[in-house]
Every structure is written in structure tokens, then in C-alpha cells.
Amino acid sequence: MAASSSLSKALKQQRRSLLLFHSRNRTALIPISPFSTADATATADAVASSAAAPSQSQGNRSGRWSRFLLFLPGAITFGLGTWQILRRQDKIEMLEYRRKRLEMEPINWNEVASSYNNLDSLEFRKIIFEGDFDEGKSIYVGPRSRSICGVTENGYYVITPLIPRRCDTDSSQLPILVNRGWVPRSWRNKSLGDSHDVEEPINPKTEDVQQNKESVWWKFWSKKPTVSVSKESTVTPMKVVGVVRGSEKPSIFVPENDPNSGQWFYVDVPMIARACGLPENTLYIEEINEDASASNPYPIPKDVNTLIRFSVMPQDHLNYTITWYSLSAAVTFMAVKRIAPKKLKR
């Protein structure tokens, strides 16, 4: 009996201790399951958001770059319009410079040729030069078209050396190259044919003179060439008024000159001077005389106004400016209209 009573007391005491333990830890045990589930859910959401954050940031960056690219054409066209304004101002200043140079008094090149060392500083200055054209060394640059009475005709620019009359007191004068103007294709072919016709009868006359040298009358008739030379010296030299120019700058589509075959597509002053047997620094001018006659209408010299013109004039640059700015405004408006709906949805 004593043993059973002691066992029951021990069981009661253990039961009380368990109840006390549960009552003390009820607040800690009960909230474990609900809060653990919420924490797990929050943890999963955090992991998912952290995984999606890089892709979302990359999408935002790509969206910003795409928006920037939409405005790139507008920025480029705006820059081109601004460049046209600057180019237009440069052309206006260059035209004014050329006009002032052409308004200066012409230089008598026969008198002051030896005093000018830098020929580049003479560009667009008028000069006067007297001498004789060496027709046999003429060079034809072309083809160059010209509109005559509304009809376009192909031809050439003829460039001929002008040889000064040398004097015993002044032998420092050098020949110059003169662009005498435009000639039609037929005129060039005719002049080349005439030069061949003149060369043919030279040999027979020379042989006759050689045969007559042994005759008694040779001493008497040999005085005639002296008379002809004196007559030639009394012929008035050609007086040319021209404007100093430089070599042309051909485009990439213009073929190269071929001096061996006589094909000249653009004006290269040093190359033409070498072909004519002259120094490379020979002065080159474009004739502006307007004394063409009905009997000898060619060559047709250039007009002074054409010498100061550009292929693209200031008015053309202004038109290009308006075009580029209009295009810039149009593409910029399209870019804004493209982005605006996305902002409204947000």
C-alpha cells in the first residue's frame, strides 16, 4: 500500500510539472506554426524579387537606350543644318574676297614678272601680258559642255603658251599658260588638221633650197628670208587680259590625265607646263577678253562672273539649311509621339 501511494504521488507530481511546463511555453509554442509559414512566404518572395531585379534593371536600361536612339536622327540632321549655316558664311566671305581682288588694277606682267616670287598670292588678280601664242603646243582640256542659244554642245578648253617678245635689255621674262576659252569639238579637229597640212609641204621646199644653194643666184635670193624676219618683228604682239588661277581639284569620278595620249580631263598646271616644255611654276591665267569677232568667234573666253562662282552658292546652302532643319523637326516629333503613349499608360 505504501509503495502504491508513493507511485501515485510521483505520477501526480510529474503531471503537474508537465502542465506547468506547457502553460509557461504556450505563448512560445502556439505562434510558431503561423509565423513560420508567413516567414517562409516572405522569404520566397524576397528571393524571387531579387532574382527578377537584374532582368528588370536590364529592361529599363535597354528602354532608355532605345529612346535615345529615336532622337539620334533628329540630332544628326540638326547638326547638318548648323554646318550648312557655317559653310554659307564661309562662302560669303570668299566671294567678297574674290570680288575685291578682281576690282584691283591689272598688273602689267611684262614689267613686274621678275619681282613676284610667290605666284600663289596672285590668285584672282588681273594681269596684262603681251606676246605670241605658240599654237603648236596647245592643249585641249575636256570634254566641257556649253549652252549656246539653248543648245548644249560638247567642246574643250584650249590652253596655249604665250611667249613674250624677248629684248636684249630684259631676258628674264618667262612664258605663261593662257586658258583662251571654250572651243567646239569641230574647231579642235579642224585646227589639228590644219597643223598637219602645214607640216607636209615643208620638206619639199627645204630640198629645193638645198639644191639652189649651189647656183649663182643663191646669194641674191638668200636676202629674202631676212626681209621676212624683219616683217615678222613688226607684227603687233597679242595683248591678253586674264585672271590668275590655280589647278583644278577633280572629283573621284574624273579620270587621270594622260599626257602621252594627249587626253586632259582637268587642269593640272605643273603637269601641263611640263608637257609644254615649261617650268612647273609657270603662271596660269584664264583669259577674260571679250573681243571675239564674227569671222573668228572661237575661243570663247570665260565671263568674269563665272570666275567667282562656286558650284554651291550661299543661297544653295540656305536652302539646304531649311531642308535639314525641317527634317530634324519632323523626325524629332515622330520620336516624341512614339514615346508619349507609354508615359500616359504609366
Wavefront OBJ file of the C-alpha trace (Angstrom):
o trace
v 0.000 0.000 0.000
v 2.789 2.342 0.874
v 4.518 1.602 -2.421
v 1.401 2.236 -4.450
v 0.692 5.529 -2.729
v 4.222 6.759 -3.337
v 3.951 5.822 -7.040
v 0.704 7.718 -7.441
v 2.210 10.781 -5.778
v 5.140 10.618 -8.156
v 2.859 10.408 -11.198
v 0.780 13.357 -9.981
v 3.867 15.428 -9.407
v 5.180 14.595 -12.918
v 1.827 15.504 -14.416
v 1.792 18.861 -12.641
v 5.299 19.608 -13.857
v 4.287 18.831 -17.426
v 1.193 21.043 -17.155
v 3.281 23.857 -15.703
v 5.820 23.451 -18.500
v 3.126 23.606 -21.172
v 1.420 26.563 -19.550
v 4.697 28.507 -19.395
v 5.653 27.757 -23.008
v 2.155 28.047 -24.519
v 2.812 31.562 -25.794
v 6.024 30.408 -27.432
v 4.702 27.157 -28.849
v 1.384 28.393 -30.223
v 2.705 31.169 -32.540
v 5.428 29.033 -34.037
v 3.412 27.470 -36.861
v 1.560 30.541 -38.227
v 4.594 32.835 -38.159
v 6.878 30.267 -39.652
v 4.612 29.952 -42.696
v 4.482 33.744 -43.231
v 8.224 33.999 -42.890
v 8.706 31.286 -45.450
v 6.379 33.042 -47.856
v 8.152 36.341 -47.332
v 11.494 34.701 -47.827
v 10.335 33.121 -51.084
v 9.023 36.459 -52.327
v 12.298 38.158 -51.456
v 14.277 35.537 -53.315
v 12.011 35.860 -56.363
v 12.202 39.656 -56.342
v 15.985 39.572 -56.007
v 16.155 37.202 -58.973
v 13.872 39.414 -61.056
v 15.664 42.664 -60.118
v 18.614 42.267 -62.596
v 16.339 41.453 -65.529
v 14.088 44.409 -64.709
v 17.082 46.785 -64.476
v 18.395 45.493 -67.799
v 14.992 46.123 -69.354
v 14.981 49.678 -68.046
v 18.456 50.304 -69.468
v 17.548 48.906 -72.888
v 14.424 51.059 -72.875
v 16.441 54.160 -72.156
v 18.887 53.397 -74.983
v 16.048 52.755 -77.405
v 14.536 56.120 -76.506
v 17.880 57.790 -77.057
v 18.247 56.173 -80.494
v 14.874 57.568 -81.519
v 16.227 61.108 -81.081
v 19.563 60.380 -82.806
v 18.376 61.110 -86.400
v 16.962 64.443 -85.265
v 20.276 65.381 -83.644
v 22.258 64.409 -86.761
v 20.052 66.375 -89.150
v 20.151 69.375 -86.813
v 23.951 69.240 -86.868
v 23.980 69.098 -90.667
v 21.729 72.152 -90.821
v 24.068 74.045 -88.491
v 27.067 73.051 -90.632
v 25.302 74.474 -93.707
v 24.928 77.810 -91.918
v 28.665 77.925 -91.151
v 29.537 76.894 -94.696
v 27.275 79.580 -96.108
v 29.092 82.242 -94.089
v 32.458 80.974 -95.382
v 31.245 81.177 -98.982
v 30.025 84.756 -98.471
v 33.450 85.792 -97.166
v 35.243 84.028 -100.028
v 33.034 85.693 -102.641
v 33.698 89.080 -101.122
v 37.432 88.371 -101.147
v 37.363 87.399 -104.828
v 35.340 90.452 -105.825
v 37.801 92.772 -104.115
v 40.729 91.095 -105.848
v 39.115 91.395 -109.261
v 38.371 95.078 -108.692
v 42.091 95.871 -108.273
v 44.096 97.428 -111.076
v 45.564 94.889 -113.539
v 49.259 94.048 -113.211
v 51.487 94.569 -116.257
v 53.235 91.221 -116.116
v 55.820 92.117 -118.770
v 57.252 94.739 -116.409
v 56.985 93.159 -112.957
v 57.297 89.421 -113.653
v 60.755 89.151 -112.059
v 59.638 90.850 -108.816
v 56.987 88.228 -107.912
v 58.326 85.057 -106.314
v 55.137 83.723 -104.711
v 52.635 83.155 -107.504
v 50.017 81.735 -105.118
v 49.472 85.204 -103.658
v 48.370 86.460 -107.098
v 45.304 84.240 -107.459
v 42.248 86.175 -108.697
v 44.389 89.176 -109.674
v 44.059 90.562 -113.195
v 47.219 90.769 -115.285
v 48.093 92.121 -118.727
v 50.627 90.249 -120.839
v 51.879 90.733 -124.399
v 53.430 88.036 -126.527
v 52.825 85.456 -129.240
v 50.794 82.280 -128.890
v 52.636 79.031 -129.570
v 49.751 77.291 -131.341
v 51.727 74.111 -131.861
v 51.767 73.412 -128.115
v 48.063 73.970 -127.454
v 46.414 71.556 -125.024
v 42.700 70.757 -125.052
v 41.064 70.013 -121.698
v 37.710 68.321 -121.777
v 35.154 67.430 -122.751
v 33.392 70.523 -121.385
v 29.806 71.342 -122.291
v 28.467 74.797 -123.071
v 24.917 76.003 -123.744
v 24.647 78.119 -126.907
v 21.201 79.524 -127.716
v 19.595 76.843 -125.573
v 21.533 74.034 -127.280
v 24.173 72.147 -125.291
v 27.329 71.360 -127.206
v 30.441 69.490 -126.102
v 33.836 71.043 -126.567
v 37.142 71.796 -124.873
v 39.101 74.481 -123.094
v 42.184 75.336 -125.115
v 45.340 76.216 -123.139
v 48.216 77.721 -125.124
v 51.657 79.025 -124.026
v 52.070 82.769 -124.556
v 55.684 83.578 -125.439
v 56.884 87.123 -124.643
v 58.890 89.204 -127.108
v 62.382 88.977 -125.688
v 64.520 92.116 -125.705
v 68.259 92.457 -125.304
v 67.745 94.596 -122.213
v 65.353 92.184 -120.459
v 65.666 88.438 -120.937
v 64.118 87.444 -117.600
v 60.559 87.178 -118.897
v 59.136 83.672 -118.995
v 56.180 82.302 -120.977
v 52.800 81.871 -119.284
v 49.921 79.463 -119.831
v 46.686 81.017 -121.054
v 43.280 79.358 -120.945
v 41.904 81.071 -124.028
v 38.366 79.768 -123.519
v 35.949 77.239 -124.934
v 36.060 75.776 -128.428
v 33.737 73.205 -130.041
v 34.895 69.723 -130.923
v 34.842 70.530 -134.655
v 37.107 73.541 -134.110
v 39.673 71.379 -132.396
v 39.619 68.748 -135.145
v 39.982 71.470 -137.787
v 42.928 73.086 -136.049
v 44.668 69.741 -135.725
v 44.061 69.056 -139.422
v 45.447 72.451 -140.407
v 48.604 71.840 -138.414
v 49.193 68.569 -140.312
v 48.618 70.306 -143.632
v 51.165 72.967 -142.777
v 53.797 70.438 -141.848
v 53.591 68.448 -145.095
v 54.942 70.984 -147.660
v 57.928 71.914 -145.518
v 60.235 69.156 -146.719
v 59.915 69.805 -150.488
v 60.698 73.479 -150.040
v 63.696 72.636 -147.905
v 65.025 70.283 -150.573
v 64.600 72.966 -153.278
v 66.512 75.454 -151.168
v 69.320 72.964 -150.634
v 69.556 72.413 -154.399
v 69.644 76.128 -155.180
v 72.449 76.832 -152.753
v 74.992 75.908 -155.416
v 73.503 78.237 -158.020
v 74.900 81.674 -158.835
v 71.664 83.434 -157.907
v 71.561 81.994 -154.389
v 73.387 84.958 -152.857
v 70.850 87.329 -154.356
v 67.701 85.417 -153.381
v 69.024 84.485 -149.931
v 68.301 88.039 -148.770
v 64.529 87.424 -148.837
v 64.326 85.463 -145.554
v 65.981 88.375 -143.816
v 63.263 90.668 -145.081
v 60.504 88.301 -143.923
v 62.018 88.117 -140.433
v 62.061 91.874 -140.179
v 58.424 91.971 -141.217
v 57.503 89.401 -138.573
v 59.163 91.517 -135.905
v 56.864 94.396 -136.778
v 53.718 92.318 -136.167
v 51.861 93.561 -133.110
v 52.015 91.013 -130.254
v 48.855 89.644 -128.707
v 47.682 91.588 -125.672
v 45.945 89.277 -123.224
v 43.991 90.255 -120.127
v 43.429 87.379 -117.755
v 42.890 86.317 -114.158
v 45.477 84.277 -112.292
v 44.146 80.859 -111.351
v 45.448 77.579 -109.956
v 44.991 73.898 -110.675
v 41.553 72.321 -110.555
v 40.576 69.807 -107.884
v 38.837 66.975 -109.741
v 36.316 64.669 -108.122
v 36.889 60.961 -107.694
v 34.853 60.291 -110.843
v 37.178 62.284 -113.151
v 39.815 60.118 -114.914
v 43.508 60.856 -114.599
v 45.254 62.951 -117.240
v 47.270 61.064 -119.840
v 49.850 63.412 -121.396
v 51.276 60.646 -123.614
v 47.981 60.228 -125.486
v 47.042 63.923 -125.261
v 43.980 63.325 -123.082
v 43.440 66.050 -120.492
v 40.351 65.860 -118.273
v 41.172 68.620 -115.773
v 43.615 71.495 -115.383
v 46.835 70.455 -113.643
v 49.152 73.428 -114.084
v 52.509 71.723 -113.270
v 51.672 68.737 -115.499
v 50.541 70.927 -118.403
v 53.638 73.102 -118.033
v 55.900 70.043 -118.257
v 54.036 68.843 -121.347
v 54.678 72.254 -122.981
v 58.357 72.250 -122.011
v 57.930 74.982 -119.382
v 58.838 75.116 -115.665
v 56.312 73.683 -113.231
v 55.837 77.082 -111.533
v 54.672 78.711 -114.776
v 51.948 81.303 -114.298
v 48.478 80.174 -115.402
v 45.711 82.640 -116.267
v 42.194 82.448 -117.684
v 41.569 84.979 -120.426
v 38.626 87.335 -119.990
v 38.892 89.317 -123.222
v 35.575 89.793 -124.989
v 36.780 90.912 -128.409
v 35.503 87.903 -130.371
v 34.556 88.695 -133.953
v 32.090 87.055 -136.312
v 34.920 85.834 -138.555
v 36.844 84.314 -135.635
v 34.353 83.549 -132.839
v 36.449 80.931 -131.085
v 37.839 80.500 -128.496
v 35.112 81.965 -126.253
v 36.771 83.411 -123.119
v 35.248 82.922 -119.700
v 32.981 85.529 -118.198
v 34.378 87.296 -115.132
v 31.256 86.468 -113.144
v 31.814 82.748 -113.684
v 35.269 83.002 -112.122
v 33.886 83.986 -108.735
v 31.064 81.464 -108.709
v 31.013 78.218 -106.768
v 29.263 75.009 -107.662
v 27.251 75.521 -104.443
v 26.414 79.180 -103.800
v 25.342 80.729 -100.446
v 21.689 80.642 -101.479
v 22.000 76.897 -102.045
v 23.452 76.468 -98.554
v 20.467 78.383 -97.156
v 18.085 76.022 -98.939
v 19.966 73.040 -97.574
v 19.760 74.531 -94.076
v 15.977 74.833 -94.265
v 15.734 71.271 -95.560
v 17.881 69.768 -92.789
v 16.137 71.707 -90.020
v 12.723 70.709 -91.329
v 13.768 67.076 -91.439
v 15.168 67.345 -87.904
v 11.881 68.758 -86.599
v 9.899 66.022 -88.347
v 11.886 63.063 -87.013
v 12.036 64.582 -83.518
v 8.262 64.980 -83.490
v 7.875 61.364 -84.555
v 10.171 60.231 -81.735
v 8.204 62.207 -79.136
v 4.939 60.823 -80.461
v 6.347 57.322 -80.224
v 7.295 57.698 -76.543
v 4.281 59.747 -75.356
v 1.689 56.859 -75.233
v 3.930 54.824 -72.933
v 4.107 57.673 -70.448
v 0.314 58.070 -70.454
v -0.227 54.420 -69.644
v 2.055 54.675 -66.667
l 1 2 3 4 5 6 7 8 9 10 11 12 13 14 15 16 17 18 19 20 21 22 23 24 25 26 27 28 29 30 31 32 33 34 35 36 37 38 39 40 41 42 43 44 45 46 47 48 49 50 51 52 53 54 55 56 57 58 59 60 61 62 63 64 65 66 67 68 69 70 71 72 73 74 75 76 77 78 79 80 81 82 83 84 85 86 87 88 89 90 91 92 93 94 95 96 97 98 99 100 101 102 103 104 105 106 107 108 109 110 111 112 113 114 115 116 117 118 119 120 121 122 123 124 125 126 127 128 129 130 131 132 133 134 135 136 137 138 139 140 141 142 143 144 145 146 147 148 149 150 151 152 153 154 155 156 157 158 159 160 161 162 163 164 165 166 167 168 169 170 171 172 173 174 175 176 177 178 179 180 181 182 183 184 185 186 187 188 189 190 191 192 193 194 195 196 197 198 199 200 201 202 203 204 205 206 207 208 209 210 211 212 213 214 215 216 217 218 219 220 221 222 223 224 225 226 227 228 229 230 231 232 233 234 235 236 237 238 239 240 241 242 243 244 245 246 247 248 249 250 251 252 253 254 255 256 257 258 259 260 261 262 263 264 265 266 267 268 269 270 271 272 273 274 275 276 277 278 279 280 281 282 283 284 285 286 287 288 289 290 291 292 293 294 295 296 297 298 299 300 301 302 303 304 305 306 307 308 309 310 311 312 313 314 315 316 317 318 319 320 321 322 323 324 325 326 327 328 329 330 331 332 333 334 335 336 337 338 339 340 341 342 343 344 345 346
